């Protein structure tokens, strides 16, 4: 049993390490000027995009299990935290390197740039999820409370997509894909909710009368 636990721990640690490799790699490429004419902007955008991608993967795990029987649940916490680390890296590049820790510029951006407002609130929404993504929090919080906290991830993904849409000057193929996946995830979430099931049952009862 101890060996099995150790193997799972090493397995997840290896996954963390592998998924987080682009953070130092892109930073190094930026330092050696391998990322085009504006490496700072490239890194900032890439970290944010990877955070969005891993957030979408995290939210896709439950639908994949339900509709395709592909079980990736054991990796959900890991991938969700990886998404958070990319988003933290995205914000750190903006705050430390882009605006140079200037609170005045930050407040000005929050007033003028709506995509920064959306991104800021998406990040704030994700903080309690990251803080409770551990066994200690699961033991201390009851299941109902823990699930309520982690349902905020759907608010975070909506805000993140708005952040990406408002920031983008044109609709790229990637943006269509991310938005489409988000819409599908939200529809499946709504369909699986208790309120939706109750409304569907009530509607069928009314129609049958």
GROMACS elastic network, one bead per residue, 0.5 to 0.9 nm:
[ bonds ]
;  ai    aj funct       b0    kb
    1     4     6  0.50587   500
    1     5     6  0.62615   500
    1     6     6  0.86328   500
    2     5     6  0.51406   500
    2     6     6  0.61533   500
    2     7     6  0.85740   500
    3     6     6  0.50258   500
    3     7     6  0.60493   500
    3     8     6  0.86525   500
    4     7     6  0.50706   500
    4     8     6  0.62852   500
    4     9     6  0.86300   500
    5     8     6  0.52060   500
    5     9     6  0.61932   500
    5    10     6  0.86811   500
    6     9     6  0.50359   500
    6    10     6  0.61572   500
    6    11     6  0.84215   500
    7    10     6  0.51589   500
    7    11     6  0.59320   500
    7    12     6  0.86249   500
    8    12     6  0.61647   500
    8    13     6  0.84811   500
    9    12     6  0.53132   500
    9    13     6  0.61056   500
    9    14     6  0.85850   500
   10    14     6  0.60233   500
   10    15     6  0.85433   500
   11    14     6  0.52428   500
   11    15     6  0.63726   500
   11    16     6  0.88267   500
   12    16     6  0.61874   500
   12    17     6  0.86132   500
   12    75     6  0.75838   500
   12    78     6  0.71684   500
   13    16     6  0.50658   500
   13    17     6  0.61872   500
   13    18     6  0.86023   500
   13    78     6  0.88231   500
   14    17     6  0.50946   500
   14    18     6  0.61002   500
   14    19     6  0.86015   500
   15    18     6  0.51477   500
   15    19     6  0.60927   500
   15    20     6  0.84938   500
   15    75     6  0.86736   500
   15    78     6  0.77980   500
   15    79     6  0.87073   500
   16    19     6  0.53817   500
   16    20     6  0.61270   500
   16    21     6  0.87152   500
   16    78     6  0.66218   500
   16    79     6  0.78435   500
   16    81     6  0.88507   500
   16    82     6  0.69859   500
   17    20     6  0.53357   500
   17    21     6  0.62980   500
   18    21     6  0.54433   500
   18    22     6  0.84930   500
   19    22     6  0.72702   500
   19    23     6  0.89176   500
   19    79     6  0.82354   500
   19    82     6  0.70986   500
   20    23     6  0.57790   500
   20    24     6  0.79331   500
   20    82     6  0.68679   500
   20    85     6  0.82196   500
   20    86     6  0.79611   500
   21    24     6  0.61382   500
   21    25     6  0.61671   500
   21    26     6  0.86456   500
   22    26     6  0.55950   500
   22    27     6  0.81055   500
   22    47     6  0.84710   500
   23    26     6  0.56958   500
   23    27     6  0.63386   500
   23    28     6  0.87742   500
   23    43     6  0.87998   500
   23    47     6  0.72488   500
   23    86     6  0.73624   500
   23    89     6  0.75967   500
   24    28     6  0.60258   500
   24    29     6  0.85722   500
   25    28     6  0.51705   500
   25    29     6  0.62311   500
   25    30     6  0.85960   500
   26    30     6  0.60800   500
   26    31     6  0.86659   500
   26    34     6  0.89459   500
   26    35     6  0.81683   500
   26    42     6  0.89836   500
   26    43     6  0.64864   500
   26    46     6  0.84887   500
   26    47     6  0.87640   500
   27    30     6  0.50433   500
   27    31     6  0.63423   500
   27    32     6  0.88601   500
   27    39     6  0.88323   500
   27    40     6  0.88522   500
   27    43     6  0.69017   500
   28    31     6  0.50695   500
   28    32     6  0.63682   500
   28    33     6  0.85610   500
   28    34     6  0.86557   500
   29    32     6  0.52368   500
   29    33     6  0.60860   500
   29    34     6  0.50512   500
   29    35     6  0.63341   500
   29    39     6  0.83062   500
   30    34     6  0.58029   500
   30    35     6  0.56307   500
   30    36     6  0.84900   500
   30    38     6  0.87877   500
   30    39     6  0.51735   500
   30    40     6  0.69635   500
   30    42     6  0.83642   500
   30    43     6  0.72328   500
   31    34     6  0.76971   500
   31    35     6  0.88718   500
   31    39     6  0.80621   500
   32    35     6  0.84365   500
   33    36     6  0.69022   500
   33    37     6  0.80985   500
   33    38     6  0.88417   500
   33    39     6  0.68255   500
   34    37     6  0.88102   500
   34    39     6  0.75974   500
   35    38     6  0.71081   500
   35    40     6  0.85689   500
   35    42     6  0.68513   500
   35    43     6  0.81564   500
   36    39     6  0.58499   500
   36    42     6  0.79621   500
   38    41     6  0.55889   500
   38    42     6  0.63375   500
   38    43     6  0.88771   500
   39    43     6  0.60731   500
   39    44     6  0.84819   500
   40    43     6  0.53033   500
   40    44     6  0.61448   500
   40    45     6  0.85746   500
   40    93     6  0.76945   500
   40    94     6  0.87686   500
   40    97     6  0.77082   500
   40    98     6  0.73567   500
   41    44     6  0.51165   500
   41    45     6  0.60513   500
   41    46     6  0.84335   500
   41    93     6  0.88736   500
   41    94     6  0.87333   500
   41    98     6  0.81308   500
   42    45     6  0.52389   500
   42    46     6  0.59463   500
   42    47     6  0.85593   500
   43    46     6  0.50372   500
   43    47     6  0.60254   500
   43    48     6  0.84912   500
   43    90     6  0.77828   500
   43    93     6  0.77109   500
   44    47     6  0.55196   500
   44    48     6  0.64162   500
   44    49     6  0.87443   500
   44    89     6  0.79783   500
   44    90     6  0.51910   500
   44    91     6  0.77323   500
   44    92     6  0.86217   500
   44    93     6  0.57874   500
   44    94     6  0.65358   500
   44    98     6  0.86130   500
   45    48     6  0.52247   500
   45    49     6  0.60905   500
   45    50     6  0.86442   500
   45    90     6  0.71966   500
   46    49     6  0.50109   500
   46    50     6  0.60623   500
   46    51     6  0.84473   500
   46    90     6  0.78816   500
   47    50     6  0.52226   500
   47    51     6  0.61419   500
   47    52     6  0.87031   500
   47    86     6  0.53832   500
   47    87     6  0.65247   500
   47    88     6  0.86231   500
   47    89     6  0.64016   500
   47    91     6  0.87523   500
   47    93     6  0.88441   500
   48    51     6  0.50277   500
   48    52     6  0.63025   500
   48    53     6  0.87193   500
   48    86     6  0.64686   500
   48    87     6  0.55194   500
   48    88     6  0.86336   500
   48    89     6  0.79060   500
   48    90     6  0.51400   500
   48    91     6  0.80796   500
   48   164     6  0.87129   500
   49    52     6  0.50743   500
   49    53     6  0.62171   500
   49    54     6  0.87486   500
   49    86     6  0.85091   500
   49    87     6  0.85209   500
   49    90     6  0.87827   500
   49   164     6  0.81526   500
   50    54     6  0.61704   500
   50    55     6  0.84140   500
   50    83     6  0.71839   500
   50    86     6  0.65171   500
   50    87     6  0.80509   500
   51    54     6  0.53495   500
   51    55     6  0.60905   500
   51    56     6  0.86517   500
   51    82     6  0.75249   500
   51    84     6  0.65096   500
   51    85     6  0.75139   500
   51    87     6  0.51428   500
   51    88     6  0.87076   500
   51    90     6  0.81666   500
   52    55     6  0.50142   500
   52    56     6  0.61920   500
   52    57     6  0.86415   500
   52    83     6  0.68460   500
   52    86     6  0.85322   500
   52    87     6  0.78942   500
   52   157     6  0.77374   500
   52   160     6  0.70073   500
   52   161     6  0.79800   500
   52   164     6  0.88358   500
   52   178     6  0.82427   500
   53    56     6  0.51546   500
   53    57     6  0.62490   500
   53    58     6  0.86848   500
   53    83     6  0.75755   500
   53   178     6  0.76898   500
   54    58     6  0.60951   500
   54    59     6  0.86333   500
   54    79     6  0.62425   500
   54    80     6  0.67401   500
   54    81     6  0.88895   500
   54    82     6  0.70184   500
   54    84     6  0.85852   500
   54    86     6  0.86797   500
   55    58     6  0.50719   500
   55    59     6  0.63530   500
   55    60     6  0.86330   500
   55    79     6  0.75483   500
   55    80     6  0.60497   500
   55    81     6  0.88248   500
   55    82     6  0.84632   500
   55    83     6  0.53626   500
   55    84     6  0.79236   500
   55   153     6  0.85998   500
   55   157     6  0.73389   500
   56    59     6  0.51283   500
   56    60     6  0.60810   500
   56    61     6  0.88833   500
   56    83     6  0.88826   500
   56   157     6  0.76813   500
   56   178     6  0.78828   500
   56   181     6  0.74729   500
   56   182     6  0.70790   500
   56   185     6  0.84371   500
   57    61     6  0.65138   500
   57    76     6  0.85076   500
   57    79     6  0.75090   500
   57    80     6  0.82200   500
   58    61     6  0.56125   500
   58    62     6  0.82162   500
   58    73     6  0.89987   500
   58    75     6  0.85217   500
   58    76     6  0.56290   500
   58    77     6  0.79363   500
   58    78     6  0.88713   500
   58    79     6  0.59816   500
   58    80     6  0.55224   500
   58    83     6  0.83172   500
   59    62     6  0.66861   500
   59    63     6  0.78122   500
   59    76     6  0.83984   500
   59    80     6  0.84870   500
   59   153     6  0.82881   500
   59   154     6  0.83515   500
   59   157     6  0.89936   500
   59   182     6  0.88200   500
   59   185     6  0.70659   500
   60    63     6  0.54935   500
   60    64     6  0.60571   500
   60    65     6  0.87049   500
   60   181     6  0.86000   500
   60   185     6  0.68122   500
   61    64     6  0.51433   500
   61    65     6  0.62915   500
   61    66     6  0.87350   500
   61    70     6  0.81730   500
   61    71     6  0.74383   500
   61    72     6  0.60214   500
   61    73     6  0.63436   500
   61    75     6  0.87881   500
   61    76     6  0.69287   500
   62    65     6  0.51700   500
   62    66     6  0.62111   500
   62    67     6  0.86679   500
   62    71     6  0.82577   500
   62    72     6  0.82197   500
   62    73     6  0.72392   500
   62    76     6  0.89955   500
   63    67     6  0.59022   500
   63    68     6  0.78112   500
   63    69     6  0.89079   500
   63   185     6  0.76380   500
   63   188     6  0.73671   500
   63   189     6  0.85042   500
   64    67     6  0.54490   500
   64    68     6  0.52362   500
   64    69     6  0.63627   500
   64    70     6  0.56391   500
   64    71     6  0.72285   500
   64    72     6  0.81829   500
   65    68     6  0.56350   500
   65    71     6  0.51522   500
   65    72     6  0.73822   500
   65    73     6  0.79332   500
   66    69     6  0.58420   500
   66    70     6  0.80020   500
   66    71     6  0.87921   500
   67    70     6  0.81685   500
   68    71     6  0.85748   500
   70    73     6  0.89528   500
   71    74     6  0.78360   500
   72    75     6  0.55768   500
   72    76     6  0.67063   500
   73    76     6  0.51551   500
   73    77     6  0.80783   500
   74    77     6  0.73194   500
   74    78     6  0.82253   500
   75    78     6  0.53094   500
   75    79     6  0.61420   500
   75    80     6  0.84955   500
   76    79     6  0.52397   500
   76    80     6  0.59296   500
   76    81     6  0.85242   500
   77    80     6  0.50888   500
   77    81     6  0.61377   500
   77    82     6  0.85168   500
   77   133     6  0.65812   500
   77   134     6  0.82513   500
   78    81     6  0.52979   500
   78    82     6  0.61545   500
   78    83     6  0.87042   500
   78   133     6  0.89929   500
   79    83     6  0.62042   500
   79    84     6  0.87007   500
   80    83     6  0.51253   500
   80    84     6  0.64552   500
   80    85     6  0.88492   500
   80   130     6  0.80315   500
   80   133     6  0.86282   500
   81    85     6  0.61873   500
   81    86     6  0.86564   500
   81   129     6  0.89226   500
   81   130     6  0.63780   500
   81   133     6  0.77272   500
   82    85     6  0.50475   500
   82    86     6  0.63088   500
   82    87     6  0.86586   500
   83    86     6  0.52442   500
   83    87     6  0.63120   500
   83    88     6  0.87092   500
   84    87     6  0.50294   500
   84    88     6  0.61111   500
   84    89     6  0.85484   500
   84   123     6  0.83117   500
   84   126     6  0.72984   500
   84   127     6  0.82426   500
   84   130     6  0.70530   500
   85    89     6  0.61191   500
   85    90     6  0.85347   500
   86    90     6  0.60968   500
   86    91     6  0.86599   500
   87    91     6  0.62347   500
   87    92     6  0.85398   500
   87   123     6  0.73755   500
   88    91     6  0.51249   500
   88    92     6  0.60554   500
   88    93     6  0.86444   500
   88   123     6  0.80536   500
   89    93     6  0.61886   500
   89    94     6  0.86276   500
   90    93     6  0.53917   500
   90    94     6  0.64514   500
   90    95     6  0.87630   500
   91    94     6  0.50408   500
   91    95     6  0.59448   500
   91    96     6  0.82787   500
   91   120     6  0.87415   500
   91   123     6  0.87245   500
   92    95     6  0.50766   500
   92    96     6  0.55648   500
   92    97     6  0.74577   500
   92    98     6  0.88377   500
   93    96     6  0.55348   500
   93    97     6  0.51454   500
   93    98     6  0.62610   500
   93    99     6  0.87623   500
   94    97     6  0.57783   500
   94    99     6  0.62487   500
   94   100     6  0.80977   500
   94   101     6  0.87858   500
   95    98     6  0.59622   500
   95    99     6  0.54901   500
   95   100     6  0.61531   500
   95   101     6  0.54372   500
   95   102     6  0.76785   500
   95   103     6  0.89666   500
   95   106     6  0.79088   500
   96    99     6  0.63332   500
   96   101     6  0.51607   500
   96   102     6  0.84792   500
   97   100     6  0.51631   500
   97   101     6  0.76766   500
   98   101     6  0.82780   500
   99   102     6  0.56933   500
   99   103     6  0.84632   500
   99   105     6  0.65437   500
   99   106     6  0.73251   500
  100   103     6  0.89007   500
  100   105     6  0.89237   500
  101   104     6  0.89512   500
  101   105     6  0.84831   500
  101   106     6  0.82296   500
  102   105     6  0.53735   500
  102   106     6  0.63041   500
  102   107     6  0.87574   500
  103   107     6  0.60710   500
  103   108     6  0.84375   500
  104   107     6  0.52367   500
  104   108     6  0.61124   500
  104   109     6  0.85874   500
  105   109     6  0.60085   500
  105   110     6  0.85082   500
  106   109     6  0.51121   500
  106   110     6  0.61465   500
  106   111     6  0.86782   500
  107   110     6  0.50441   500
  107   111     6  0.63081   500
  107   112     6  0.87574   500
  108   111     6  0.51842   500
  108   112     6  0.62168   500
  108   113     6  0.82089   500
  109   112     6  0.51480   500
  109   113     6  0.52455   500
  109   114     6  0.81829   500
  109   116     6  0.68438   500
  109   117     6  0.81322   500
  110   113     6  0.57818   500
  110   114     6  0.69257   500
  110   115     6  0.85503   500
  110   116     6  0.59926   500
  110   117     6  0.53911   500
  110   120     6  0.84311   500
  111   114     6  0.74353   500
  111   116     6  0.89100   500
  111   117     6  0.78454   500
  112   116     6  0.86522   500
  112   117     6  0.88342   500
  113   116     6  0.55786   500
  113   117     6  0.67964   500
  113   166     6  0.88043   500
  113   167     6  0.87197   500
  114   117     6  0.50268   500
  114   118     6  0.63254   500
  114   119     6  0.86190   500
  114   163     6  0.77183   500
  114   166     6  0.71307   500
  114   167     6  0.84619   500
  115   118     6  0.51118   500
  115   119     6  0.61046   500
  115   120     6  0.84798   500
  115   159     6  0.89587   500
  115   160     6  0.88817   500
  115   162     6  0.69078   500
  115   164     6  0.71525   500
  115   165     6  0.78711   500
  115   166     6  0.51710   500
  115   167     6  0.55914   500
  116   120     6  0.58687   500
  116   121     6  0.85769   500
  116   163     6  0.66765   500
  116   166     6  0.88657   500
  116   167     6  0.81911   500
  117   120     6  0.50890   500
  117   121     6  0.63228   500
  117   122     6  0.85586   500
  117   163     6  0.78384   500
  118   121     6  0.54106   500
  118   122     6  0.61324   500
  118   123     6  0.87110   500
  118   159     6  0.52863   500
  118   160     6  0.67273   500
  118   161     6  0.87114   500
  118   162     6  0.65158   500
  118   163     6  0.51749   500
  118   164     6  0.89727   500
  118   166     6  0.88694   500
  119   123     6  0.62132   500
  119   124     6  0.86807   500
  119   156     6  0.87477   500
  119   159     6  0.64603   500
  119   160     6  0.58278   500
  119   161     6  0.88018   500
  119   162     6  0.80310   500
  119   163     6  0.52473   500
  119   164     6  0.82697   500
  120   123     6  0.52427   500
  120   124     6  0.63232   500
  120   125     6  0.87050   500
  120   159     6  0.88360   500
  120   163     6  0.88761   500
  121   125     6  0.60463   500
  121   126     6  0.86098   500
  121   156     6  0.76975   500
  121   159     6  0.71876   500
  121   160     6  0.87617   500
  122   125     6  0.51257   500
  122   126     6  0.63823   500
  122   153     6  0.87649   500
  122   155     6  0.74038   500
  122   157     6  0.72545   500
  122   158     6  0.81198   500
  122   159     6  0.53242   500
  122   160     6  0.58517   500
  122   163     6  0.85176   500
  123   126     6  0.51378   500
  123   127     6  0.65032   500
  123   156     6  0.72761   500
  123   159     6  0.89847   500
  123   160     6  0.84522   500
  124   127     6  0.54534   500
  124   128     6  0.79159   500
  124   156     6  0.85355   500
  125   128     6  0.67498   500
  125   129     6  0.75703   500
  125   152     6  0.66299   500
  125   153     6  0.73151   500
  125   155     6  0.74786   500
  125   156     6  0.58657   500
  126   129     6  0.51958   500
  126   130     6  0.62842   500
  126   131     6  0.87406   500
  126   150     6  0.86990   500
  126   152     6  0.75203   500
  126   153     6  0.66248   500
  126   156     6  0.64739   500
  127   130     6  0.52172   500
  127   131     6  0.62078   500
  127   132     6  0.87230   500
  128   131     6  0.50096   500
  128   132     6  0.61587   500
  128   133     6  0.85674   500
  128   149     6  0.71896   500
  128   150     6  0.81576   500
  128   152     6  0.89704   500
  129   132     6  0.53255   500
  129   133     6  0.61236   500
  129   146     6  0.89560   500
  129   149     6  0.65298   500
  129   150     6  0.56340   500
  129   151     6  0.88376   500
  129   152     6  0.77591   500
  129   153     6  0.74974   500
  130   133     6  0.51949   500
  130   134     6  0.82866   500
  131   134     6  0.74593   500
  131   137     6  0.79368   500
  132   135     6  0.81307   500
  132   136     6  0.79375   500
  132   137     6  0.50507   500
  132   138     6  0.70314   500
  132   141     6  0.88701   500
  132   146     6  0.77872   500
  132   149     6  0.84445   500
  132   150     6  0.84932   500
  133   136     6  0.85773   500
  133   137     6  0.69414   500
  133   138     6  0.76454   500
  133   150     6  0.88707   500
  134   137     6  0.56041   500
  134   138     6  0.64745   500
  134   139     6  0.89007   500
  135   138     6  0.50356   500
  135   139     6  0.61872   500
  135   140     6  0.86692   500
  136   139     6  0.52087   500
  136   140     6  0.62457   500
  136   141     6  0.86157   500
  137   140     6  0.50708   500
  137   141     6  0.58673   500
  137   146     6  0.81570   500
  138   141     6  0.53589   500
  138   142     6  0.70549   500
  138   143     6  0.73154   500
  138   146     6  0.68202   500
  139   142     6  0.71858   500
  139   143     6  0.87369   500
  141   144     6  0.81313   500
  141   145     6  0.62393   500
  141   146     6  0.59183   500
  142   145     6  0.55003   500
  142   146     6  0.61822   500
  142   147     6  0.86504   500
  143   146     6  0.50957   500
  143   147     6  0.60357   500
  143   148     6  0.85536   500
  144   147     6  0.52543   500
  144   148     6  0.62395   500
  144   149     6  0.87781   500
  145   148     6  0.50969   500
  145   149     6  0.63032   500
  145   150     6  0.87357   500
  146   149     6  0.52137   500
  146   150     6  0.62995   500
  146   151     6  0.86807   500
  147   150     6  0.51066   500
  147   151     6  0.60639   500
  147   152     6  0.89799   500
  148   151     6  0.52054   500
  148   152     6  0.71390   500
  149   152     6  0.57783   500
  149   153     6  0.82063   500
  150   153     6  0.57730   500
  150   154     6  0.84484   500
  151   154     6  0.60044   500
  151   155     6  0.78110   500
  152   155     6  0.51910   500
  152   156     6  0.63702   500
  152   157     6  0.88257   500
  153   157     6  0.61821   500
  153   158     6  0.86717   500
  154   157     6  0.51758   500
  154   158     6  0.63345   500
  154   159     6  0.86908   500
  154   185     6  0.89406   500
  154   186     6  0.74536   500
  154   189     6  0.89145   500
  155   158     6  0.52271   500
  155   159     6  0.62615   500
  155   160     6  0.85247   500
  156   159     6  0.51706   500
  156   160     6  0.59628   500
  156   161     6  0.86015   500
  157   161     6  0.60866   500
  157   162     6  0.85383   500
  157   182     6  0.73554   500
  158   161     6  0.52579   500
  158   162     6  0.62925   500
  158   163     6  0.85990   500
  158   182     6  0.76054   500
  158   186     6  0.89565   500
  159   162     6  0.50525   500
  159   163     6  0.60537   500
  159   164     6  0.86406   500
  160   164     6  0.62199   500
  160   165     6  0.86049   500
  161   164     6  0.50041   500
  161   165     6  0.60273   500
  161   166     6  0.84699   500
  161   175     6  0.86421   500
  161   178     6  0.75905   500
  161   179     6  0.66007   500
  161   182     6  0.78412   500
  162   165     6  0.50262   500
  162   166     6  0.59135   500
  162   167     6  0.82666   500
  163   166     6  0.53858   500
  163   167     6  0.60064   500
  163   168     6  0.85648   500
  164   167     6  0.51684   500
  164   168     6  0.60795   500
  164   175     6  0.76929   500
  165   168     6  0.52870   500
  165   169     6  0.80473   500
  165   170     6  0.84831   500
  165   171     6  0.77970   500
  165   175     6  0.72166   500
  165   179     6  0.85711   500
  166   169     6  0.75357   500
  168   171     6  0.70025   500
  168   172     6  0.83442   500
  168   175     6  0.83748   500
  170   175     6  0.88412   500
  171   174     6  0.81056   500
  171   175     6  0.59843   500
  171   176     6  0.67820   500
  172   175     6  0.51595   500
  172   176     6  0.64255   500
  172   177     6  0.87399   500
  173   176     6  0.52082   500
  173   177     6  0.62817   500
  173   178     6  0.87574   500
  174   177     6  0.50471   500
  174   178     6  0.61369   500
  174   179     6  0.85009   500
  175   178     6  0.51766   500
  175   179     6  0.60103   500
  175   180     6  0.83498   500
  176   179     6  0.52350   500
  176   180     6  0.59206   500
  176   181     6  0.85486   500
  177   180     6  0.50956   500
  177   181     6  0.61026   500
  177   182     6  0.85209   500
  178   181     6  0.52557   500
  178   182     6  0.61573   500
  178   183     6  0.86911   500
  179   182     6  0.50836   500
  179   183     6  0.62121   500
  179   184     6  0.86975   500
  180   183     6  0.51716   500
  180   184     6  0.62715   500
  180   185     6  0.86664   500
  181   184     6  0.51250   500
  181   185     6  0.61434   500
  181   186     6  0.86230   500
  182   185     6  0.51198   500
  182   186     6  0.61682   500
  182   187     6  0.86024   500
  183   186     6  0.51538   500
  183   187     6  0.61272   500
  183   188     6  0.86266   500
  184   187     6  0.51406   500
  184   188     6  0.61761   500
  184   189     6  0.85326   500
  185   188     6  0.52243   500
  185   189     6  0.61141   500
  185   190     6  0.86598   500
  186   190     6  0.61199   500
  186   191     6  0.85407   500
  187   190     6  0.51362   500
  187   191     6  0.61388   500
  187   192     6  0.86484   500
  188   191     6  0.50475   500
  188   192     6  0.62042   500
  188   193     6  0.87331   500
  189   192     6  0.51953   500
  189   193     6  0.62961   500
  190   193     6  0.52212   500
  190   194     6  0.85983   500
  190   195     6  0.83060   500
  190   196     6  0.64253   500
  191   194     6  0.83647   500
  191   195     6  0.87558   500
  191   196     6  0.57879   500
  191   197     6  0.70955   500
  192   195     6  0.86399   500
  192   196     6  0.69809   500
  192   197     6  0.71110   500
  193   196     6  0.53817   500
  193   197     6  0.64384   500
  193   198     6  0.87876   500
  194   197     6  0.50991   500
  194   198     6  0.61153   500
  194   199     6  0.85855   500
  195   198     6  0.51324   500
  195   199     6  0.61513   500
  195   200     6  0.85580   500
  196   199     6  0.51065   500
  196   200     6  0.60606   500
  196   201     6  0.85566   500
  197   200     6  0.50435   500
  197   201     6  0.61105   500
  197   202     6  0.85287   500
  198   201     6  0.51203   500
  198   202     6  0.61013   500
  198   203     6  0.85462   500
  199   202     6  0.50175   500
  199   203     6  0.59921   500
  199   204     6  0.85629   500
  200   203     6  0.50792   500
  200   204     6  0.61796   500
  200   205     6  0.85486   500
  201   204     6  0.52677   500
  201   205     6  0.62081   500
  201   206     6  0.87377   500
  202   205     6  0.50531   500
  202   206     6  0.62279   500
  202   207     6  0.86793   500
  203   206     6  0.51239   500
  203   207     6  0.61571   500
  203   208     6  0.85731   500
  204   207     6  0.51002   500
  204   208     6  0.60645   500
  204   209     6  0.87823   500
  205   208     6  0.52393   500
  205   209     6  0.65486   500
  206   209     6  0.54756   500
